[in-house]
Structure formats: structure tokens, C-alpha cells
Amino acid sequence: MAALRRRSDRSAGLSFDADLGDRALTTARHDIVIGRWQGVRDLLRATGDHWPLRTHRIRALANAAAGSSVVEAWRAAEPDNPDAAVLRAATEVTRVFNGAIAAGRGAGTDRDRIDVAVMACLAAADARPGDPTPWASLLTVVRLYEGGVARSELRAWWEELRRRDPYHLEGHVQMLRYFSARWHGTHGSMYDFARDAAGAAPAGSPLPVLVQIARVEEYRYVSDAAKGRPVRGFGQHWNHELAVTELLRTYDRWLGGRVPGPIRSEEAAELNYLAHAACCAGLTREGAALVGLLGERIALVPWVYTGDPAQQIGRWRGGAPPS
């Protein structure tokens, strides 16, 4: 009973912050709720060319703006503002995905809407030529085309993103998903992409976590196909020898080469994947250290795919592994 009470106490104070501790972003998202765009403009202007932070903020702002006309009001008021064009493109991409989810369909959903989002991404790339963000948005939405897109076209867009930021994490994640079995590839092609990118990443880069993101994508795909039935040979998915070896390699290459200091909002989403992998593998030292490093920057994804997020995190909080 005492152990259960301690576990409950550890999880009771958990909250899931969509902004991952980015208070300036929280304020700008509140502006969207009340129909104002000026705070969003000021936030993106202040963010500048800090690509990881810009990606984090654009993604969250697009989710907030998708159900409103705020981004259109901003574009109407400041038609030459390149940040407005970039956010409008990301918002169109979010709207298309929201429509696909609501309709219960996958690839091939509403081709005209996909085309609109693609054109918005290309217009945003023209408006802000040095920015990789519109190319990441483009690589996100094109996987909705039935059958995908021509390899030559996909490669050209990929090279446009990498010319602007060769280690752009969001762009790599979207390509990984494009090559996944859920979309236009296989588990093998997805892992090949993740491992190649991880191997080419410099020390301190978060790119090695692509391998752990791929493992989550495989788990979701297999679990969805099984519809709750046991899957033969899948019980060791998180803790077989290769999974653990790759997890430890990511831990060492990313965190070992990272500039010391508290976790920043723009790296917290991907760090949740690494913490989740360590906890699912039962690695006591790494799991507790990563959960501690995350602090309050806990994201629902990927924890929600393997059970109750608060219970899972609560077992590891305070350096205490599950009992």
C-alpha cells in the first residue's frame, strides 16, 4: 500500500503543457484564442532564424490557428510579412491533416485541399527564402497524396530543406514518416533513413533520436493492425538487444555532446521520445535521469501510445524506477 501511495503521489502533480514551458508561446497562443494576431507577429519576429525554436513555435501556433481566421486576418493586414506567409502555410497543412483525421481517411484525402496547402508552402518559401520551415511543412503534407509523390520531386524538396538547415529535426521527422509503413514505405525504409541520418549527425545533435521515433512509429503501426490482439514476437519491441544498443547510442551522442544546461522548450518534444524509450526498455539509470531532465516539459506523445502518460511518468519521477 505504501508503494502504491508513493507512486500515486509522484503522478498526481503531473501536467502536460502543449507549449513545453515556452511562456512567450503560451501568451501568443492566447492572443489567437481572442482573435488577435499582433502578439503572434511579435513572437515570430523575436524568434528570428533560431530554426529549432521557430519550428517549435510555428507548429504550436498553426495548431492554435487552424480553427480560426486569425492567420488570414494577419495576411490581410500585412500581406508582405513573410512570417505571416510561413504561418499560413503551416496552418493550411494542419487543417488538411485535421480534415483527414475527422474523415477517418488516410492518403488521398481531398486532393484539392492538399494542393492548396502545397501552394501555400511554396509561396511561403518564396516569401522567406532562407527559412527551412516551409519546406518542412511541404514534406509533411505531401504524404497525404495517394501514392505519394515522384521520388525526384521529393528529393528536390528534401534538398531545398537541407540547403537551409542540414540537420533540421522536424524536416527529418517528416521524411521518416513519409518512408514509414503507415504511409509510402516500409519499416525497413524508415529505419534505414533514421539510422543514416543519425549516423551523419554531429555530436550534440538530437537527430539520433530519429531511431527511437521510428520505433514508436513501428509500434503504433503494428498495434493498430493487431486491434488489441497479441502480436507474436513483439513482446521485446522496446528492450531487445538492438533497441537497447541504439537507445544508449542516442543517449551518448545527443546528451554527451549537448551544451550543458536545462532542457529548452524546442528540444523537449524529442527528448520525450528518448525518455519514453528508456523507460519502456526498463533502463533504470537512463530512464530516471531523462525524466528528471525533462522536469515539467512532459508531452503526451509518445507516452499516450503505451498507456496512461501520467502513470508512466509518475513511476520514474524523483529517480524512482517502477516497482
Secondary structure, 3 states (H helix, E strand, C coil): CHHHHHHHHHHHCCCCCCCCCCHHHHHHHHHHHCCCCHHHHHHHHHHCCCHHHHHHHHHHHHHHHCCCCHHHHHHHHCCCCHHHHHHHHHHHHHHHHHHHHHHCCCCCCCHHHHHHHHHHHHHHHHHCCCCCHHHHHHHHHHHHCCCCCCHHHHHHHHHHHHHHCCCCHHHHHHHHHHCCCCCCCCHHHHHHHHHHHHHHCCCCCCHHHHHHHHHHHHHHHHHHHHCCCCCCCCCCCCCCHHHHHHHHHHHHHHHHHCCCCCCCHHHHHHHHHHHHHHHHCCCHHHHHHHHHHHCCCCCCCCHHHHCCHHHHHHHHHHHCCCC
